[in-house]
Amino acid sequence: QVQLVESGGGLVQTGGSLRLSCAASGRTFSSYGMGWFRQAPGKEREFVAQISWSGSSTYYADSVKGRFTISRDNAKNTVYLQMNSLIPDDTAVYYCAARSSGIGIRTTSSLTYRYWGQGTQVTVPA
């Protein structure tokens, strides 16, 4: 069982930055692949970024590539999402999620993720 708690969301102007954190409980955090998803009002949840259990592999949605960076600190049981050059289309609730480590880094389906956090709101006003 893994419990995930996101933090770091907020209101930021266009072009600004935020860093989201996701703290995980449990002693097996380092064995899970981790991902970030987001859901805007009236839209389906979409993939943002994911990272392998070791941190050696990452994968991003085209919409955030070059602006967002996912990282993890297994000693702190935490995964991060550094978000730069934010735009109004980034407005959403952001969720972190955990899945088994054996799934390929390019497999982005939310169905492959077993554990989910409650989400943190990111708002970039138009």
N, C-alpha and C positions, 0 to 999 in steps of 0.2 A: 504494500500500500504506500502510495506517495501522495502527500498533500502539497499543493502549490499555492503560493500567495504572491500576487503581483503588487508592485508599488511603483511610484514615480510618474504616474500620469498627471495631466494638468492642462492648463490653457497656455498656449504659446502662439506668438505671432508668426506669420509666414516668414520663412527663412530661418526660424529659430531652431533650437535643439532641445531634446529631452533624452534622458536615459531611463529606460524601464528596467526594473529588477524583478526577478522571480525567485523567491526563496523556497526551497524544497525540504520537506521533512524526510526522515528515513536515512538509513545508512548505505543504501544502494544507489544513491543519486548518480554516481559516476558510471553506472551500468546502463543508463537511459540516454537515448537520443532525446533532444529537447527542441521544441519549436515555438514559434510565435505566430499567432493568427490574429485577425482583426475582423470586426463586424460593424459596418456602418448602418445607420437607421434605414430600414427598408431593404437592406441587401443581405445576401448570404454571407456566412463566415468565409473568409478567404485566407489563404496561406500568405505569410509574410517572409519568414526565414526559419531555417533550422540548422542544427549543429549536431555533429556526431558525439558519441559518449566521451571521446578523448579530446574533442575540440579541434581535431586535425582537419575535419571536413565541414564545410558550410555550403548552404545553398539559399538563394534568394529569389523572390518574385521579381519579375522584370520591373515592376512599378517602383521598387525600392532599391534596386541594385545601384550601388555607387553612393547612396545616401544613408542607408542603414547598415549597421554592423552588429552581428550577433557574436557573443562570446560567452564563456563559462569559466567558473572557478570551482573546480570540484572540491577543493579544500573547504570552501564556504557554502557548498551546496546551493550555488546561485548561478542563474543564467541571466545575461543582460541583453538589452537591445538598445544600442546607441542610435538615435534618430537625428539626423542633421538635415538641413535644408527642407524643413517641413513645409507642406503645402496644405490647403484646405481639404484636398482629397484624402489626406492621411487621417482625417477626423474619424474616429471609431473607438469602440471598446477593444482593447488589446488583451488577448489571452495567451498565457503560456501553457504548454502541454508537454507531456512526457510519453515516450513510447519505447518499446524494446529496441535494443541496440542493433539487432540484425537486419533492420530494414534499410534499403538503399537510400542514400542521401538525396537522390533525385525523386523519390517517391514522396509526394507532398499531400496526399489525401489526408483530411482530418480523421478519416475512419481508422487510420493506422495508429492514432494516438489514444492511449488508454486513460490517462489522467489529465485533468484540466483544472486550471485555476478559476477564480470568480471574475477576473477581468479588471482592467483599470482604464478609465476614460482618458482619451487624448483628444483635445479640441484645438483646431487651428482655424480661427475665424476667417471667413472670406473677406 
